[in-house]
Amino acid sequence: MSRLINNTYIIVVFIVLAFFYACKDDFVSTEPLVEVPAELVWSDAGLAEGFVVEIYNGFGQGGLDEQMQASLTDEAMFTHPGRGINTITESRSNPADQGWINGTYSYEALYTRIRATNIAISELAEPRFDNTDNMVNRLKGEAHFLRAYYYHQLLRFYGGIPLVQHVYQLGETDYSIARNSFEECVDFIVADCDTAAQLLQGLAVQSGRAGEVAALALKARVLTYAASDLYDIPTASSKSSMIAGFGNTELIGYTSGSRPERWQKAKAAAQAVINQAAYAYKMDLSESVAPDEGTENYIVLSMGGGSTAVAADGARELILGRYFVDMKDEGGTYVGRNNGPNGYHNWAGNTPIQNLVDDYETIDGERFDWSNPAHAAAPYQNRDPRMYGTILHDGSDWKPRTADVAGRDPNNQIQTGSYQVNSGGSIVVVPGLDTRTSPIEDWNGSHTGYYMRKFIDPSAAIVDQNTRQKVPWPVLRYTEAVLNYVEACIELGEETEARTWLNRIRFRGGMPAVTDAGIALRNRYRNERRVELAYEEHRFFDARRWMIAAETLGQKIRVIRIFGALKPGSSVSQYAYNPDNYNYTYTAQDLDPGIENRQWLDKMYFMCFHRDEINRNTKLIQNPGY
């Protein structure tokens, strides 16, 4: 196990120190100027709080890194090669080369954070400072929550992992430790969530920090996962010969016990969250809102979960967010630069793929179908309003172009096709400004014909790559708990209750009620979760735990090719999207070979442990298939 040795001093990031009892002769002082002795940290409320707050840095940029986990799924593809994305999407991960792993799932990094939580929990067991404003309970509760959160990140990535509950010291005889069973890990995380919820109960929630409801929401997520197909070994074994042949299945799932009981626990945990009406942002509707309002509601959620644009009843959506600070120039503030169109001098990083676009229903609740002539002729008209809050497509209205491009596109519309225009008495074909052959920038355009819209501030003042934005990452939000509740109800056969809550989400988004039952309702729910939680790091795990990865994550990437032909009699010298002037042809096709050749192998249900961790900890059993 890496990073287990205790240091003499504890580093506290937020404290600038040149203080206390240093010798008056500075040149003979041996006190480090950037560290504080542990005995001082835990006898001072402010220093102890600084220690616990620093542990939140394990959230990293949330999910708003330049490379996003969406590009490891059937939501998106990463435009720029050579970043380790293909290693995972092509099922080439191995103990020597795992592929790209966001630091928020890094085995080594998370155990560093877990060690810090163990220190805090140990030191706060007998606090040495006054419990003003319930500071001790707050810090203990947050430490338990953070330990649960980081263990849950490991659990859903690797399966059962070693549960370290104490602080290793120098001179111990053995630093190796075996993996705990999957069931033991779930029980431990749930217990930490329960402890955190109890300690934080009734305390005011501070922005970016966990409160009681965050602990309840994390518990609901963990128990929903635990009840799923992948983690029920009899079910998983019937679907995967690799899992059936693994000699230590207790490490990756439940080998006994009752799935209905697990679903009952998941339902109860989710219900404890959805009972928190203060977070139920526009979830009391009895019918669908207008499509434009549905899009706007979804944009409000992606801009901060209703925490800044609060509903009339004061409800908000975001339970726990990773917020960003301008002064720190944090990477998460550049989500617009990283993902926006190249015609705006952005980088087109994590572009939506046609596979996701096709899963947005029509406005009347039908499945979109390319074999339907009406659908194929106008694929971006009359779709689920949430699509327009998630994806920029050809013809989408967007921000004003930068000054050097404004003259080429005064209408501020996304251009991802090729179009005929009149030039010098002839008809010529010109590339759109946001394509890979753009006259603005030709190295960073979308391969797919789409751009990410979600999480990008629509303000006209935030256009180019030099402008930061302040949109938080949704670590935990109310709607996820509602979806967890719906899933548990479906699996328990409580379909009326499931439809009631599923329709509340749909009404807010401008979609009609569902009336499905049985397998159709389950499939409808799964698609609803897919579009509602797009780009929020759920699809990577949902496709695995439902064991549908082969037919979803393993699909070839689909893209769109668009051609605008001038209608007879039309004369256009500068292109602008206009169906009165153009006949548009939309062709959905596979991504050109050689860019990313996705495939699914069952070993990818669980990520492998790096060989360095296996070498450091000889008790660590490798996951199946590696």
C-alpha positions in Angstrom: 0.0 0.0 0.0 1.5 3.3 -1.1 1.6 6.6 0.9 1.1 5.0 4.4 4.0 6.4 6.3 3.2 9.1 8.8 5.0 12.4 8.6 6.2 14.4 11.6 4.4 17.4 10.4 1.0 17.8 8.7 0.8 20.2 5.8 -2.2 22.5 5.8 -2.6 24.1 2.5 -4.7 27.2 3.5 -2.3 28.5 6.2 0.5 30.9 5.5 2.9 30.5 8.4 5.8 32.4 9.7 4.5 32.5 13.2 4.2 31.4 16.8 7.2 30.7 18.9 10.0 30.6 16.4 13.3 31.6 17.9 13.9 35.4 17.7 17.1 34.6 15.8 15.4 33.4 12.6 18.6 32.0 11.2 18.8 29.3 13.9 15.1 28.5 13.8 14.4 24.9 12.9 10.6 25.2 12.6 9.5 24.7 9.0 7.8 27.8 7.7 5.2 26.0 5.5 4.2 23.3 8.0 2.5 23.1 11.4 3.2 20.5 14.1 0.4 18.0 14.5 -0.1 18.8 18.1 -0.8 22.5 17.2 -3.2 21.6 14.4 -5.5 19.5 16.6 -5.5 21.9 19.5 -6.8 24.8 17.4 -10.2 24.8 15.8 -9.2 26.9 12.8 -6.2 24.8 12.0 -8.2 21.6 12.4 -10.8 23.0 10.1 -8.1 23.9 7.5 -6.9 20.3 7.6 -10.3 18.8 7.0 -11.2 21.4 4.3 -8.0 20.5 2.4 -9.1 16.9 2.1 -11.8 18.2 -0.3 -9.0 18.8 -2.8 -9.4 15.1 -3.6 -12.4 16.2 -5.7 -9.9 17.6 -8.2 -11.7 19.5 -10.9 -14.8 17.4 -10.3 -15.5 16.0 -13.7 -14.5 19.2 -15.6 -11.0 18.2 -16.6 -9.8 18.8 -20.2 -10.4 15.1 -20.7 -13.8 14.0 -19.4 -15.0 10.6 -18.5 -17.9 11.1 -21.0 -15.3 10.3 -23.7 -14.8 6.9 -22.2 -18.5 6.1 -22.9 -21.2 6.3 -25.6 -21.8 10.0 -24.7 -18.7 11.5 -26.4 -15.3 11.1 -28.0 -12.1 13.0 -27.2 -10.9 14.9 -30.2 -7.2 15.0 -29.5 -5.1 11.7 -29.9 -2.5 10.3 -27.6 -4.1 10.8 -24.2 -4.8 7.2 -23.2 -8.5 7.4 -24.0 -8.3 4.7 -26.7 -6.6 2.3 -24.3 -9.8 2.1 -22.3 -12.4 2.5 -25.1 -10.7 -0.2 -27.2 -10.4 -2.5 -24.1 -6.6 -2.5 -24.2 -6.1 -1.7 -20.5 -3.6 -3.8 -18.7 -1.6 -3.6 -15.4 1.3 -1.9 -17.2 -0.8 0.6 -19.0 -4.3 1.2 -17.5 -5.0 4.1 -19.9 -6.2 7.5 -18.9 -7.7 7.6 -15.4 -9.0 10.9 -13.9 -7.2 11.7 -10.7 -10.5 11.5 -8.8 -10.3 7.7 -9.4 -6.6 7.3 -8.9 -5.8 4.4 -6.5 -2.7 6.1 -5.1 -4.3 9.6 -4.8 -7.4 8.4 -3.2 -5.6 6.4 -0.5 -3.6 9.6 0.3 -6.9 11.3 0.9 -8.3 8.4 2.9 -5.2 8.5 5.1 -6.0 12.2 5.8 -9.5 11.3 6.8 -8.3 8.6 9.1 -6.0 11.2 10.8 -8.8 13.6 11.3 -11.2 11.0 12.6 -8.6 9.7 15.1 -7.5 13.2 16.3 -11.1 14.4 16.6 -12.2 11.4 18.7 -11.0 13.4 21.8 -10.9 17.0 20.6 -8.5 19.5 22.2 -10.3 22.7 21.3 -13.7 24.2 22.2 -16.7 22.8 20.4 -17.9 26.3 19.3 -20.8 26.2 16.8 -20.6 22.4 16.8 -17.3 22.6 15.1 -16.2 19.1 16.3 -19.3 17.4 15.0 -19.1 19.3 11.7 -15.4 18.3 11.1 -16.0 14.7 12.2 -19.0 14.4 10.0 -17.2 15.8 7.0 -14.2 13.5 7.6 -16.5 10.4 7.7 -18.3 11.6 4.6 -15.1 12.2 2.7 -13.7 8.8 3.7 -17.0 7.2 2.4 -16.8 9.2 -0.8 -13.3 8.3 -1.6 -13.8 4.7 -0.8 -17.0 4.7 -3.0 -14.9 6.1 -5.9 -12.5 3.2 -5.5 -15.2 0.6 -5.1 -17.1 1.5 -8.2 -13.9 1.6 -10.2 -12.0 -1.5 -8.9 -14.5 -3.5 -6.9 -13.6 -4.5 -3.4 -10.5 -2.7 -2.1 -8.5 -2.8 1.1 -10.3 -0.9 3.9 -7.7 1.0 5.8 -9.2 2.3 9.1 -6.2 3.4 11.1 -3.1 5.6 10.5 0.0 3.6 9.7 3.1 4.6 11.6 6.8 4.2 11.0 8.3 0.9 12.1 5.3 -1.3 11.6 6.1 -4.9 10.7 3.8 -5.2 7.7 2.3 -2.5 5.4 0.6 -4.9 3.0 -3.1 -5.5 3.3 -5.6 -7.7 1.5 -8.7 -6.6 -0.4 -11.9 -6.6 1.6 -15.0 -8.3 0.1 -17.4 -6.2 -2.0 -20.0 -6.6 0.7 -17.7 -5.5 3.5 -16.8 -2.4 1.5 -20.4 -1.5 0.9 -21.2 -2.0 4.6 -18.3 0.2 5.7 -19.1 3.0 3.3 -22.8 3.0 4.3 -21.8 3.1 8.0 -19.6 6.1 7.4 -22.5 7.8 5.6 -24.8 7.1 8.5 -22.2 8.4 10.9 -21.7 11.5 8.8 -25.5 12.2 8.5 -25.9 11.9 12.2 -23.0 14.2 13.0 -24.1 16.8 10.4 -27.8 16.7 11.2 -29.3 20.1 11.7 -26.0 21.9 10.9 -26.0 24.7 8.3 -24.6 23.6 4.9 -21.6 25.5 3.7 -21.1 25.9 -0.1 -18.9 23.2 -1.5 -18.9 21.2 1.8 -20.9 18.1 2.8 -24.0 18.3 4.9 -26.5 15.7 6.2 -28.3 15.4 2.8 -25.0 14.8 1.0 -24.3 11.9 3.2 -27.8 10.5 2.6 -27.4 11.0 -1.2 -24.1 9.2 -1.3 -25.6 6.3 0.7 -28.4 6.1 -1.8 -26.0 5.9 -4.7 -23.8 3.2 -3.1 -26.8 1.0 -2.3 -28.3 1.4 -5.7 -25.1 0.2 -7.3 -24.9 -2.6 -4.8 -28.2 -4.0 -5.8 -27.4 -4.0 -9.6 -26.7 -6.9 -11.9 -22.9 -6.6 -12.0 -22.6 -7.0 -8.2 -24.9 -9.9 -7.9 -22.5 -12.8 -8.7 -25.1 -15.3 -9.7 -26.6 -12.8 -12.2 -23.3 -11.5 -13.3 -21.9 -15.0 -13.8 -24.9 -15.9 -16.0 -24.0 -13.0 -18.3 -20.2 -13.2 -18.3 -18.1 -16.3 -18.4 -15.1 -14.3 -17.3 -16.8 -13.4 -14.0 -18.1 -16.9 -13.6 -14.5 -18.2 -13.9 -13.0 -15.8 -11.4 -11.8 -17.5 -8.3 -12.5 -14.6 -5.9 -15.9 -13.4 -6.8 -16.5 -12.2 -3.3 -14.2 -9.3 -4.1 -16.4 -8.0 -6.9 -19.9 -8.7 -5.7 -22.4 -10.5 -3.5 -22.1 -14.2 -3.5 -25.1 -14.8 -1.4 -28.0 -12.8 0.1 -31.3 -11.4 -1.2 -31.4 -9.0 -4.1 -34.9 -7.8 -3.2 -33.6 -6.9 0.2 -30.8 -4.9 -1.3 -33.3 -3.1 -3.6 -35.4 -2.3 -0.5 -32.4 -0.8 1.2 -31.6 1.2 -1.9 -35.2 2.4 -2.1 -35.3 3.5 1.5 -32.0 5.3 1.2 -33.1 7.2 -1.9 -36.5 8.0 -0.3 -34.7 9.7 2.6 -33.1 12.1 0.0 -36.2 12.8 -2.1 -38.1 13.7 1.1 -35.8 16.7 1.4 -38.2 19.1 -0.4 -35.7 22.0 -0.2 -33.7 20.3 -3.0 -36.7 19.4 -5.2 -36.2 22.0 -7.9 -39.4 22.2 -10.0 -40.3 18.7 -9.1 -43.9 19.4 -8.2 -45.3 19.7 -11.7 -48.4 17.8 -12.8 -47.9 18.3 -16.5 -45.2 19.1 -18.9 -43.8 22.6 -19.3 -43.5 24.2 -22.7 -40.4 23.0 -24.7 -38.5 26.3 -24.4 -39.1 26.3 -20.6 -37.9 22.7 -20.5 -34.6 23.6 -22.1 -34.2 26.6 -19.8 -34.9 24.5 -16.7 -32.2 22.0 -17.8 -29.7 24.8 -18.5 -30.4 26.2 -15.0 -29.5 22.8 -13.6 -26.3 22.5 -15.5 -25.2 26.1 -14.6 -25.4 25.4 -10.8 -28.2 23.0 -10.0 -30.8 25.7 -9.2 -28.5 27.0 -6.4 -28.2 30.4 -8.1 -31.4 30.6 -10.1 -33.7 29.5 -7.3 -37.3 28.5 -8.0 -40.2 30.5 -6.6 -40.6 28.1 -3.7 -36.9 28.4 -2.8 -36.1 24.9 -3.9 -32.7 24.1 -5.3 -31.2 21.0 -7.0 -27.5 20.8 -6.1 -26.8 18.9 -2.9 -23.0 19.1 -3.2 -20.9 20.9 -5.8 -17.3 21.4 -6.6 -17.1 25.2 -6.9 -14.2 27.1 -8.6 -12.3 30.2 -7.6 -10.9 32.7 -10.1 -8.0 33.6 -8.0 -6.7 30.0 -8.2 -7.0 29.8 -12.0 -8.5 26.3 -11.7 -8.8 24.0 -14.6 -12.5 23.5 -14.1 -13.2 27.1 -15.1 -12.0 26.4 -18.7 -14.7 24.0 -19.6 -15.9 26.3 -22.4 -12.4 26.7 -23.8 -11.8 22.9 -23.6 -15.0 21.9 -25.3 -16.4 24.8 -27.3 -16.4 25.0 -31.1 -13.1 25.7 -32.9 -14.8 28.5 -34.9 -14.8 30.3 -31.6 -11.1 29.5 -31.0 -12.1 26.7 -28.5 -10.6 23.2 -28.4 -13.5 20.9 -29.2 -12.4 18.4 -26.6 -15.2 16.1 -25.5 -17.7 16.1 -28.5 -21.0 14.4 -28.3 -21.4 11.4 -30.6 -24.4 10.4 -32.7 -25.1 7.4 -30.4 -26.1 9.9 -27.7 -28.0 12.2 -30.0 -30.1 9.4 -31.3 -31.2 8.5 -27.8 -33.1 11.8 -27.2 -36.7 11.1 -27.9 -39.0 13.3 -30.1 -41.0 15.9 -28.3 -44.0 13.6 -28.2 -42.1 10.8 -26.5 -41.3 8.7 -29.6 -38.0 6.9 -30.2 -36.0 8.8 -32.9 -35.6 6.6 -35.9 -33.4 7.3 -39.0 -35.6 5.0 -41.0 -38.5 7.4 -40.5 -38.3 9.9 -43.4 -39.7 12.8 -41.3 -37.1 12.2 -38.6 -34.2 11.8 -41.0 -35.1 15.0 -42.9 -35.1 17.2 -39.8 -33.2 15.4 -37.0 -32.8 18.5 -34.8 -36.5 19.6 -34.8 -39.0 18.7 -32.2 -36.7 16.7 -30.0 -36.4 16.3 -26.2 -35.8 19.9 -25.0 -32.9 18.7 -22.8 -31.0 17.9 -26.0 -30.7 21.6 -26.8 -29.3 22.3 -23.3 -26.7 19.5 -23.7 -25.6 19.5 -27.4 -24.7 22.2 -30.0 -25.6 20.9 -33.4 -25.5 22.4 -36.9 -27.7 25.5 -37.0 -27.8 26.0 -33.2 -27.9 29.6 -32.0 -24.9 30.3 -29.9 -22.8 33.2 -28.6 -21.5 36.2 -30.7 -18.4 35.2 -32.5 -15.0 36.7 -31.6 -14.2 40.0 -33.2 -11.9 38.3 -35.9 -14.7 35.9 -36.9 -17.8 38.1 -36.5 -17.8 39.2 -40.1 -18.0 35.6 -41.3 -21.0 34.7 -39.2 -23.1 37.7 -38.1 -26.0 35.2 -37.1 -23.9 33.4 -34.5 -24.9 29.9 -35.5 -23.0 26.6 -35.3 -21.7 25.4 -38.7 -20.7 21.8 -38.8 -21.6 20.9 -42.4 -20.5 21.8 -45.9 -22.7 24.2 -47.9 -23.1 25.6 -51.4 -22.7 29.4 -51.9 -22.6 31.6 -54.9 -19.2 32.9 -55.8 -18.0 34.7 -58.9 -21.0 33.5 -60.9 -20.5 29.9 -59.9 -21.7 27.6 -57.1 -18.9 26.4 -54.8 -18.9 24.3 -51.6 -17.5 25.9 -48.5 -16.8 24.2 -45.1 -18.6 25.3 -42.0 -16.7 27.6 -39.6 -16.8 24.8 -36.9 -15.6 21.9 -39.0 -12.2 20.3 -39.2 -11.6 22.2 -42.4 -12.7 25.5 -40.9 -11.1 28.7 -42.3 -10.8 29.8 -38.6 -8.8 26.9 -37.2 -8.5 23.5 -38.9 -6.7 21.4 -36.2 -9.3 21.2 -33.4 -12.7 20.8 -35.0 -15.2 18.1 -34.0 -14.9 14.7 -35.7 -18.5 14.0 -34.8 -20.4 17.1 -36.1 -21.4 18.2 -32.6 -20.2 20.2 -29.6 -20.8 20.0 -25.9 -23.3 22.6 -24.6 -23.8 21.4 -21.1 -21.8 23.2 -18.3 -20.8 26.0 -20.7 -21.9 29.4 -19.5 -24.0 31.0 -22.3 -23.0 34.5 -21.4 -22.0 36.5 -24.4 -19.1 37.9 -22.3 -17.5 34.4 -22.1 -16.5 33.5 -25.6 -12.9 32.7 -26.1 -10.3 30.5 -24.5 -9.0 33.2 -22.2 -12.2 33.7 -20.2 -12.9 31.7 -17.1 -16.4 30.7 -16.0 -17.8 29.7 -12.6 -20.1 26.7 -13.2 -19.8 24.1 -10.4 -19.5 20.4 -11.0 -22.4 18.4 -9.6 -20.9 15.9 -7.1 -24.3 15.0 -5.8 -27.7 16.3 -7.0 -31.3 15.7 -6.1 -32.4 14.3 -9.4 -29.9 11.5 -9.2 -31.5 10.4 -6.0 -34.9 10.5 -7.6 -33.7 8.4 -10.4 -32.2 5.9 -7.9 -35.6 5.8 -6.2 -37.3 5.1 -9.6 -34.9 2.3 -10.4 -35.4 0.6 -7.0 -39.2 0.9 -7.4 -39.0 -0.7 -10.9 -36.9 -3.6 -9.7 -39.3 -4.1 -6.8 -42.3 -4.1 -9.1 -43.7 -0.8 -7.8 -44.3 0.6 -11.2 -47.0 3.2 -10.4 -44.7 4.9 -7.9 -41.8 4.7 -10.4 -43.8 6.3 -13.2 -45.0 9.1 -10.8 -41.4 10.2 -10.0 -40.0 9.6 -13.5 -42.7 11.8 -15.0 -41.9 14.6 -12.5 -38.4 14.7 -14.0 -39.8 14.6 -17.5 -42.4 17.3 -16.9 -39.7 19.7 -15.7 -37.8 19.0 -18.9 -40.7 19.6 -21.2 -41.5 15.9 -22.0 -44.8 14.0 -21.8 -45.6 11.3 -19.3 -44.6 7.7 -19.8 -47.1 4.9 -19.4 -44.9 1.9 -20.0 -44.7 -1.2 -17.9 -42.4 -4.2 -17.4 -39.2 -4.3 -19.5 -40.4 -1.3 -21.5 -40.5 0.8 -18.4 -37.1 -0.3 -17.3 -35.7 0.5 -20.7 -37.5 3.9 -20.7 -36.0 4.6 -17.3 -32.5 3.8 -18.4 -32.7 6.1 -21.4 -34.2 8.8 -19.2 -31.2 8.5 -16.8 -28.9 8.6 -19.8 -30.1 11.9 -21.1 -30.8 13.6 -17.8 -27.4 12.8 -16.3 -25.4 13.1 -19.6 -21.7 14.2 -19.0 -22.0 13.8 -15.3 -19.8 10.6 -15.0 -22.8 8.2 -14.5 -22.9 6.5 -17.9 -19.4 4.9 -17.4 -20.7 3.1 -14.3 -24.4 2.6 -15.3 -23.6 0.7 -18.5 -21.3 -1.6 -16.4 -23.6 -2.2 -13.5 -26.5 -3.0 -15.8 -24.2 -5.2 -17.8 -25.2 -3.5 -21.1 -21.7 -2.3 -21.9 -21.2 -4.6 -24.9 -24.1 -3.1 -26.8 -23.5 0.5 -25.6 -19.9 1.3 -24.7 -18.6 -1.3 -27.2 -20.5 0.3 -30.2 -18.6 2.0 -33.0 -18.7 5.8 -32.8 -21.4 7.3 -35.0 -21.1 10.8 -36.4 -23.1 13.1 -38.6 -22.3 14.5 -42.1 -24.3 17.5 -43.3 -24.6 19.0 -46.7 -26.6 22.1 -47.6 -27.6 22.4 -51.3 -28.9 25.7 -52.6 -32.5 25.5 -53.6 -33.2 26.5 -57.2 -33.4 30.3 -57.5 -31.6 30.9 -54.2 -28.6 33.2 -54.2 -26.3 33.2 -51.1 -22.8 34.7 -51.0 -22.2 34.2 -47.3 -23.6 31.1 -45.7 -26.2 31.2 -42.9 -28.5 28.4 -41.7 -31.8 28.9 -43.5 -34.1 26.1 -44.7 -35.8 28.6 -47.1 -32.5 28.8 -49.1 -31.2 25.3 -48.5 -32.1 21.6 -48.8 -30.2 19.9 -46.0 -29.1 16.3 -46.1 -28.1 14.5 -42.9 -26.1 11.3 -43.1 -25.4 9.4 -39.9 -22.4 7.1 -40.3 -19.5 5.4 -38.5 -16.5 7.4 -37.6 -13.7 7.0 -40.1 -11.6 3.9 -39.2 -8.2 4.4 -37.4 -9.2 7.3 -35.2 -10.9 5.3 -32.4 -11.9 1.6 -32.9 -14.1 0.9 -29.9 -14.7 -2.6 -28.6 -15.8 -4.2 -25.4 -14.1 -7.0 -23.5 -15.6 -8.2 -20.2 -12.4 -7.5 -18.3 -13.4 -3.8 -18.5 -16.2 -4.3 -16.0 -13.6 -3.6 -13.4 -10.4 -1.6 -13.9 -7.1 -3.4 -13.2 -4.7 -2.6 -10.4 -1.5 -1.2 -11.7 1.4 -3.6 -11.5 3.3 -1.2 -9.2 0.5 -1.5 -6.6 0.6 -5.3 -6.9 4.4 -5.2 -6.4 4.1 -2.9 -3.4 1.2 -4.9 -1.8 1.6 -8.6 -2.5 -1.7 -9.4 -0.8 -3.6 -7.4 -3.5 -5.4 -9.8 -5.8 -5.8 -8.7 -9.4 -9.2 -8.3 -11.0 -10.5 -10.9 -13.5 -9.3 -10.8 -17.1 -5.9 -9.2 -16.5 
